[in-house]
Amino acid sequence: MGPRSRSYEEIMASMDAKFICTVKKPDTIIEFKLFVNPPVEELLPVPGRAVDCFKNAVEEMAKRIDTHMATHREDEFIKAMCRFPPTFGTVKYLQWNAEFVKNIAKVRSKDIRRVYNKALMVHSDARIRDALVILEEFMEDYRVVSAKHPTDAFLMALYDDLREETFDTEPENPKLLKLEQILSRVLCEDKNGRGIIFVRTRELAQALVRWVNETDGLNILNASDFVGQSASDSVGGMQFKLLLFRDDQKDVLQYFKDGQHRLFIATSVAEEGLDISKCNLVIRYEHVTNEIVRLQSRGRARAENSLYFVIAEKDSWILAKEEKNHQCEELMNQIVSHLQVFTEDYANIWERELLEIQERMKQEEEKQAEERELNMAARGARFECFNCSSFICLSDDIRVIKYAHHVIIDEEAKRRLTLKRGAPNFIEPEGAQYGGILYCANEECQRELGS
């Protein structure tokens, strides 16, 4: 009967699905292809910079900061805990930094090392000037506040030394040269063409928009970023980000469809849901995740004879990951095909197995719920509905954004609450909206929660 997967069977069981329906008839397949045009795919390994003086300069700064911390005279904590990990200049450093900030939550300040790390990451995939923009925006605000500690003066002096260096003789980023070739060939020569480049961070999206619009020959594309607006702050070492569309990006999306903008530089917010029939180019630029996201982002290329590229540094894990995603997609197609045949040819057997899987899943869910109840006492005070005493969440599951707005981070709380949306009570300058009314989800209660 071919390969079957328990996880796929459990997905069908959770939806109480007895059959899988796909397009199989030859005439229907022909009609289907009129609306779906799978893009031609290619992985594009690109060599890194042969000379990288900027990276060397920033890494030398990092070493000097680390040495300064190691010899700190006043605070043993700084000597022991504030040292640089070996992952500086990478995504893993950002993960370390998030945990570090959590551990020193009493210090309500941004870690300057994180800014240098972001600058290095942007420099790796864009231009030196784009990395300097990130440093300048942070450091000039930092300069406004007079140095209250010798370390502040030390950090500012390091930055000033970096700005005095010149990097004009460094060659262009090879990845940008490859990107320029593709954009010129696919979009600039086709006035009806549209393209989306997916990147990991908002900073890189903005850097690539500047690069496209400042590059002769590419600026006719009038690139625009399409990213989630981040409204974030930290309390207790935890960071929260609310992802939303800016109002002006609703107009930008229409401009993209109409052709005023022919290129989007986007983060994950555009990986699904965008239906732009003229899009004939999708590029994942130094960023891949899993096979599901691969399918979603590739599906943005809707036009006939469309193209899908992954651009990454030669021998990087990104290329290997994308190849693995491709293999997982092929395996998924095989499993779905065999499972479809099984559910049709052995309908009685599958219906019995379906009930067994659902019963097992129900028992596992009840067991997990009992275990959570047993662990609750050790995790903080209980919050309950004042009317019916139904459990809502634990105090340890509540965080505060911007010192005012309370957020429940327990995913299970969604089952215990009902949200009635309405006009926002408050709108942040960044665009985040707060409002609505919470009700107890207990069917016998359904009273409003809070004061």
N, C-alpha and C positions, 0 to 999 in steps of 0.2 A: 504493500500500500504506500510505500515511500516514507520519507521522514516526516515526523510529527513533533510538535513542540508543546510541552505542557504550558508554557507561558502564553502561547497563542490560544490554546484551548481555554485557559482561564480567562483570557480577554473575552472570548465568545461567551463563556459562562456568565461573566459579570454583566453582559448585555442581553443575556437570555436568547442568544442567537442560535438558531438551529441550522442555518445555511449561510454560505458565503456566496455572494452574487458578484460576478465579474463579467466583462464583455468577452464573449467567446465565439459568437457566430461570425463567419467571414464577412458578410455584408455589413454587419454592425461594427466590426472592427474597422472596416474601410471608412464608414461614416464617423467613427470615433476619432480617427486620425485627422479628420478635417478640423477638429477643435483642439487636439493635443499634438504638439510637435516636440518630441524629446530632443533636447539639444545635443550637439556633438561635444564630447567631453575630452579634456586633455589636462594632464598634470604638467606644470612648467617649473622645473627646478632652475634656480638662478644663483650664480655665485655671489658670495658676500663681498663687501668692500675689500679691495686689496690693501688699501691704506686707510686707517681709521684713527686719525689723531684726536678727533673729538672724544671718541669713546675712551681712548687712553687717558685723556685729560680729566674726564669726569671720574673714571675709576681711580685715578691718582688722588682726586679730591676725596673720594670715599675712604681711601686708605688713611688720609690725613685726619678726617673726622673720626675714624675708628681709633686711631692712635691717640687723639685728643681725649676720647671717652675712656680709653684704657688707663690713661694717666691722670684721670680726674682726681683732684685732691680732696674734694669736699664730700663726695657721695659714693659709697661702696656699691649702691644699687646701680648707678650709672656704669661703673666699672664692669659689673657682672652681667647686667641684663640689656644694656643699650648698645651692644656691639653689633657690627654688621655681619649678617650671615653670608655664606659664599654664593648665594643666589642673586646678588645685587645686579640689577639691569634686566630682570626677567619677571614673568608673571608670578613665579613662585615667591619672589621677594614681596610682592603686594600681599600675598596670602600670609606671609610671615609678619608683615607690618600690621595687618589687621589684628592678628593675635597679640602682637606687641602692644598696640594701642589699647586693646581690651585689658591687658594686664596692668597698664598704668593709667587707668581711666581717670584718676584724680588730676592728671595733667591735661587741662583743656586747651591744647594747642595742636596745630598741625605739625606732623613730622616732616621736617625739611628734606630728609633723606628720601621720603616717598616721592617728592616732587622731582628730585634728581633721577630717581628710578624711572618715573614716567617719561622724563625727557630722553633718557637713554633708549627706552622702548620706541618712542616716536622717531628718534634719530635712526634706529635700526631699519625702519620701514619707510621713512620719508626723508626730509632734508634736514641739514644741520640748523638752518634758520627756523624751522618749525619747532625743533627741540628748544632753541633759545627763546622762542616766544613763550613757551610753557614756563621756563625758568624766570623770564623777565616779569611775567604777570604776577607770579608769586613773590619774587624777591623785592620788587618795587613796593608792594604793599607791606612787606616785611621791613623795608627800609624806613617807612613812614614812622614806625614806632621806634623811639630811641632805645638804644641798647641798654638794658638794665642788668645785664650779666656779661662777663667777659666772653662767654661762649657765643653770645649773639654777635658780638663784634668780630669774633674769629670766623663765624660762618659767613658774615657779610664780606669780609676781606677775601675769603676763598672765592666767592662769587665774582667779586670785582676783578680778581686775578684771571678768572676764566674769561670774562668779557673782554679783557685786554688782549687775549690771544686771538690770532686770526686763523681761520680755517678755509680761506678762499681757494687755496690750491688743491683741496681734496677733490677727487673725482666724483662724478654724479653717482647716486645710489643705483647699482645695477638693477634692482627690482623696479625702480621708477622708469628706467630705460626700457625694460621689457613691457611695463604697463603702458608706456607712451606708444610703443609699436602697435600694441593690440588696439588701443583706443583710436589711433590714427587710421588703422586699416579697417576696423569694423564699424566705427561710429562716424568718424569725420568724413569718410567717403560715402556714407549713406545718410542722407538728410532725414530719412524716416526712422533711423535706428535709435534705440533707447538702451541704456545700460545701467546695471546696478553693481556696485562693488561692495562686498560685505567685509567689514573689519571688526576687530574685537572691541575697540574703545571709541568713545566720543572724541577724545583728543586726536586720535589718528584720523578719524573721519574728517574733522575740521582741518587738519593739516593737509590731507589729500585734496580737499576742496580748494584750499589756497593754491596748492601746486598746480592743479588743472587750470584754474582760472588765471594763473600768472604765467602759464606756458604758452608760447606762441604756437598756433596750430591747434591746440587743445581747447583754448578759451572759447571757441565757438560752441562748445558743448554746454557752457554756462552751468557748471556743476553746482549741486546743492547737497547739503547734508540732510539725512533723514534718520534721526536718532530719537531715543526716548529722553525726555527731559528729566534730569535727576534732581530731586529735592532731597538733600540728605543732611544729616547732622549726627552727632554721636553723644550718647549719654551712657555711662556705665561701660564704656569701651565698646558698645555695640553700634554699628552703623546701619541705617535704614535708608533705602532708596525707593522712591515712588516713581514708577515708570509711566509716563503719559505722553500723549501727543500734544505738542504745542499747537495753539490755534492756527498760527501762521503756516504750520506744516500741512494742514488740510488744503490750503491754497496751493502750497508747493506741489502736493500730489497731483492736483489738477493741472498745474503748469507742466508737470512731467508728462502727463497724458497728452497735453496739447502741443508739446514740443518746445516750450520756452526754456525748460530745463531738460536736457537730453541725457544727463548722467546724475545718478544718485550715488552718494557715498553713505552707506547705511550700516547701522549696527543690527543686532538680532531682532529689533522691533519690526523690521521689514521682511523677515524670513518667511512669514506666512500671512495670508490675508490680502496681499496686494494683487490685484488682477489687472495687469496692464498688457493688453494684447500685442502692442508694438514692441515690447521689450525683447531684444534679440541677443543680448549679451549679459551674462552673469559671471562675475569674478569673485572668488573667495580669496582675499588677499591676506596671506599669513595668518589665516584663522579658519580652523575647522573644528567641529565638535563630534557629533554622532551621525549615524546613518539616517535618522529621522530628519534632522536639520538639513542634511545633504539633500534629501528628497524635497523638502520644503523650499529651500533656496534655489535649487535647480529648476523647480517648477515655476519660478518667476519668469524664466525665459519662455515666453508663450509664442513668439513669432516663428514663422517658417524659417528653416535653416539657421536656427539660433545656436549660440555657442556657450559653453560652460567651462571656465578655466579655474584651476587652483594654482596660484603663484606663491611660492615659498622658497626659502633659501635652500640651496643644494644640500642633500643629506640630512635635512631637518626632520624631526619627528612628525611634522605636519603632513608631509607627503606620505609617510608610512601610514599615518592615521587615516588619511583620505582613501588610500588603497584598501585598508581594512574595512572602512565604511562601505566601499564598493562591493567587497566580498560579502559583507553582512546583508547588503541589499539583495544581492543575487540569492543568498541563502533564504532570505525572507520570502522572496518570490517563489522559490521551490516549495517551502513549507506551506505557504498559503495555497498553492496549486494542489498539492497532495491532500491537504486538509479539506479543501473544497470537494475533491473527488470522494474522500472518505465519508464526509457528511451526507453526500448525495447517494452513494452506493450502499452505505451501511447506516441508513437513517435510524433504524430501530436501535442498533448498538450505540450510535452517537447520542441519541436521546436519553438512553439509560446512563451513559457516561456523563452527560451534561448535568443530570440531576445529582450524580455522585460528586462531581467537582463542586457544584454549588453548595452542597451540604458540607463538604470539607472546608471550603472557603468560609462558610458561615461559622463553623466551629473554631477555625483559626482566628477569625475576627473577634469572636466572643472571648477566646482565651487571651488575646492581646489586650482587650478592654479590661479584663480582670487583672492582668499584670500591671496595667497603667494605674488602676485604682489602688493596688497595693503599694505602688511607688509614690503615689501622690503625697502621702503624709510627710515624706522626707524631702519634698521639693518646695515647700512653702505653704502659705495660707490659701485656703479655698475661697473662691468667689462664687456665690450662689445667687439664684433668682430670689429676690426678697419675698415674692408671692408663693412660689411652689417649692423653693429650696432645691431646684435642679442645679446640678453642678455646671458652671460656666468655664472657669479656667483657674489656674494657680497664679499666685502673685509673681512667681518666677517666670511666668510666661508673658508678662507685661513689660513693655519697653516704652521709653518716652522719646518723641521726636521734637527737637527744638525746644526742649524744656517745658513743653505744654501739651502736646498731643499724644495720647496713650494708644499703643498698638499691641494687639495680642498676636504673638508669633506662633502659637500652637495651631497647627493646621486642623486638628480635630475640633477646634472651637467652632469651625464653620457649621458643624452639624448641630451645635447647641444654640446657635444664634440665627436670627432672621433679620436681614438688613432691608429697610425700606428707604430707597434713595429719594432724594429731594433736592431742592436748591441748596447750594453750598452755604454753610454758615461762615466760612472763612476761606480766603484764597491767598496762598503764599505768593510773594513776589516772583518766585520761580515758576509758578503755575499750578502747584499742588493744591487740590481742593479738599476741604474737610466738610462733611455734612452727613445728613441722613439720621435715621432712628433705628436703634437696635431693639429687638424683641426676643423674648424667651422662645426657643423653638419647640418647647413642650406643647404638644397639640392641645392639652387640657388647660394650658395656662395662656401663652402668647401675650403676656403683659409686656409693656415697655420697660426697658432696663435703664438704670441711671436716673439722675435727678433732672 
